Amino acid sequence: MKAAFTEKQLEEAIDRVLAGEKLTAVADSSPASLSTLKRKVAVRIKGHSIKRQRPGPEGP
């Protein structure tokens, strides 16, 4: 299923949350859902990449 938002839109929304804007306010004005923002902000805080990963076959 294709996401309803672009990587750039998601990055901008995460940056707004990390800058201090309320998560619910960002979710209301962003195409990304509240649950997606919560998950991606938590990943960013831990220092990991938020790039989407395509599922694929596992190696040997």
N, CA and C atoms as a LAMMPS dump frame, in Angstrom:
ITEM: TIMESTEP
0
ITEM: NUMBER OF ATOMS
180
ITEM: BOX BOUNDS ff ff ff
-5.0000000000000000e+02 5.0000000000000000e+02
-5.0000000000000000e+02 5.0000000000000000e+02
-5.0000000000000000e+02 5.0000000000000000e+02
ITEM: ATOMS id mol type element x y z
1 1 1 N 0.842 -1.187 0
2 1 2 C 0 0 0
3 1 3 C 0.882 1.244 0
4 2 1 N 0.59 2.157 -0.871
5 2 2 C 1.38 3.366 -0.98
6 2 3 C 0.949 4.382 0.077
7 3 1 N 1.924 5.041 0.687
8 3 2 C 1.636 6.05 1.705
9 3 3 C 0.971 7.274 1.069
10 4 1 N 0.18 7.968 1.855
11 4 2 C -0.543 9.137 1.354
12 4 3 C 0.271 10.419 1.513
13 5 1 N 1.54 10.28 1.834
14 5 2 C 2.4 11.444 2.026
15 5 3 C 3.786 11.116 1.491
16 6 1 N 4.547 12.162 1.2
17 6 2 C 5.896 11.97 0.673
18 6 3 C 6.902 11.947 1.825
19 7 1 N 8.097 11.509 1.518
20 7 2 C 9.18 11.512 2.512
21 7 3 C 9.416 12.941 3.018
22 8 1 N 9.362 13.9 2.095
23 8 2 C 9.6 15.295 2.472
24 8 3 C 8.53 15.783 3.452
25 9 1 N 7.271 15.459 3.183
26 9 2 C 6.195 15.864 4.086
27 9 3 C 6.376 15.23 5.465
28 10 1 N 6.775 13.975 5.495
29 10 2 C 6.992 13.291 6.761
30 10 3 C 8.156 13.922 7.518
31 11 1 N 9.245 14.196 6.831
32 11 2 C 10.413 14.827 7.456
33 11 3 C 10.036 16.188 8.053
34 12 1 N 9.274 16.981 7.292
35 12 2 C 8.862 18.295 7.772
36 12 3 C 7.988 18.175 9.015
37 13 1 N 7.077 17.218 9.024
38 13 2 C 6.203 17.019 10.174
39 13 3 C 7.009 16.597 11.408
40 14 1 N 7.959 15.7 11.221
41 14 2 C 8.801 15.262 12.331
42 14 3 C 9.634 16.423 12.867
43 15 1 N 10.183 17.219 11.968
44 15 2 C 10.973 18.385 12.381
45 15 3 C 10.129 19.353 13.206
46 16 1 N 8.87 19.539 12.82
47 16 2 C 7.979 20.43 13.574
48 16 3 C 7.748 19.908 14.988
49 17 1 N 7.552 18.601 15.115
50 17 2 C 7.35 18.006 16.445
51 17 3 C 8.61 18.167 17.278
52 18 1 N 9.751 17.884 16.693
53 18 2 C 11.011 17.989 17.424
54 18 3 C 11.353 19.436 17.777
55 19 1 N 10.785 20.385 17.05
56 19 2 C 10.997 21.799 17.342
57 19 3 C 10.083 22.286 18.468
58 20 1 N 9.164 21.415 18.922
59 20 2 C 8.336 21.785 20.063
60 20 3 C 6.853 21.901 19.794
61 21 1 N 6.443 21.785 18.541
62 21 2 C 5.016 21.862 18.235
63 21 3 C 4.323 20.587 18.719
64 22 1 N 3.09 20.732 19.192
65 22 2 C 2.36 19.575 19.715
66 22 3 C 2.125 18.542 18.621
67 23 1 N 2.293 17.289 19.007
68 23 2 C 2.14 16.178 18.072
69 23 3 C 0.756 16.168 17.446
70 24 1 N -0.274 16.41 18.234
71 24 2 C -1.639 16.387 17.698
72 24 3 C -1.869 17.535 16.711
73 25 1 N -1.284 18.69 16.982
74 25 2 C -1.439 19.828 16.068
75 25 3 C -0.757 19.54 14.731
76 26 1 N 0.407 18.919 14.793
77 26 2 C 1.117 18.574 13.558
78 26 3 C 0.327 17.524 12.778
79 27 1 N -0.19 16.521 13.472
80 27 2 C -0.964 15.469 12.806
81 27 3 C -2.225 16.03 12.15
82 28 1 N -2.854 17.011 12.791
83 28 2 C -4.061 17.615 12.217
84 28 3 C -3.778 18.379 10.924
85 29 1 N -2.575 18.942 10.807
86 29 2 C -2.258 19.741 9.628
87 29 3 C -1.323 19.029 8.65
88 30 1 N -1.08 17.768 8.888
89 30 2 C -0.169 16.993 8.05
90 30 3 C -0.905 15.801 7.451
91 31 1 N -0.478 15.335 6.289
92 31 2 C -1.12 14.151 5.718
93 31 3 C -0.765 12.859 6.461
94 32 1 N 0.289 12.89 7.278
95 32 2 C 0.683 11.71 8.057
96 32 3 C -0.214 11.583 9.285
97 33 1 N -0.56 10.358 9.639
98 33 2 C -1.446 10.135 10.782
99 33 3 C -0.7 10.327 12.105
100 34 1 N -1.465 10.467 13.161
101 34 2 C -0.894 10.636 14.5
102 34 3 C -0.043 9.425 14.867
103 35 1 N -0.534 8.229 14.587
104 35 2 C 0.229 7.029 14.952
105 35 3 C 1.54 6.938 14.167
106 36 1 N 1.511 7.316 12.904
107 36 2 C 2.737 7.308 12.101
108 36 3 C 3.729 8.317 12.659
109 37 1 N 3.243 9.507 12.986
110 37 2 C 4.137 10.53 13.534
111 37 3 C 4.738 10.083 14.861
112 38 1 N 3.931 9.504 15.741
113 38 2 C 4.455 9.021 17.023
114 38 3 C 5.577 8.019 16.801
115 39 1 N 5.337 7.06 15.919
116 39 2 C 6.312 6.012 15.649
117 39 3 C 7.588 6.59 15.034
118 40 1 N 7.444 7.457 14.046
119 40 2 C 8.607 7.992 13.347
120 40 3 C 9.397 8.976 14.208
121 41 1 N 8.712 9.76 15.043
122 41 2 C 9.412 10.673 15.953
123 41 3 C 10.232 9.861 16.953
124 42 1 N 9.667 8.78 17.484
125 42 2 C 10.387 7.927 18.431
126 42 3 C 11.631 7.33 17.779
127 43 1 N 11.503 6.905 16.517
128 43 2 C 12.644 6.339 15.796
129 43 3 C 13.715 7.41 15.606
130 44 1 N 13.31 8.615 15.235
131 44 2 C 14.265 9.709 15.012
132 44 3 C 14.98 10.077 16.311
133 45 1 N 14.253 10.088 17.437
134 45 2 C 14.865 10.426 18.721
135 45 3 C 15.947 9.406 19.082
136 46 1 N 15.711 8.148 18.728
137 46 2 C 16.702 7.099 19.002
138 46 3 C 17.902 7.195 18.068
139 47 1 N 17.803 8.04 17.052
140 47 2 C 18.92 8.251 16.14
141 47 3 C 18.937 7.335 14.929
142 48 1 N 17.838 6.647 14.67
143 48 2 C 17.776 5.747 13.528
144 48 3 C 17.181 6.464 12.316
145 49 1 N 17.379 5.881 11.161
146 49 2 C 16.837 6.422 9.918
147 49 3 C 15.342 6.134 9.835
148 50 1 N 14.584 7.066 9.264
149 50 2 C 13.148 6.841 9.09
150 50 3 C 12.805 6.495 7.652
151 51 1 N 13.814 6.206 6.849
152 51 2 C 13.569 5.856 5.449
153 51 3 C 12.684 4.622 5.366
154 52 1 N 11.755 4.652 4.435
155 52 2 C 10.894 3.489 4.224
156 52 3 C 11.713 2.35 3.666
157 53 1 N 11.424 1.179 4.15
158 53 2 C 12.12 0.005 3.645
159 53 3 C 11.124 -0.899 2.963
160 54 1 N 11.474 -1.308 1.781
161 54 2 C 10.595 -2.207 1.039
162 54 3 C 10.79 -3.622 1.552
163 55 1 N 9.713 -4.339 1.762
164 55 2 C 9.871 -5.738 2.153
165 55 3 C 10.417 -6.544 0.988
166 56 1 N 11.156 -7.539 1.303
167 56 2 C 11.719 -8.367 0.25
168 56 3 C 12.116 -9.718 0.798
169 57 1 N 12.579 -10.574 -0.058
170 57 2 C 12.972 -11.911 0.398
171 57 3 C 14.192 -11.827 1.302
172 58 1 N 14.216 -12.711 2.26
173 58 2 C 15.369 -12.747 3.153
174 58 3 C 16.473 -13.549 2.507
175 59 1 N 17.7 -13.153 2.773
176 59 2 C 18.851 -13.827 2.189
177 59 3 C 19.07 -15.208 2.791
178 60 1 N 20.048 -15.926 2.256
179 60 2 C 20.317 -17.308 2.724
180 60 3 C 20.812 -17.377 4.141
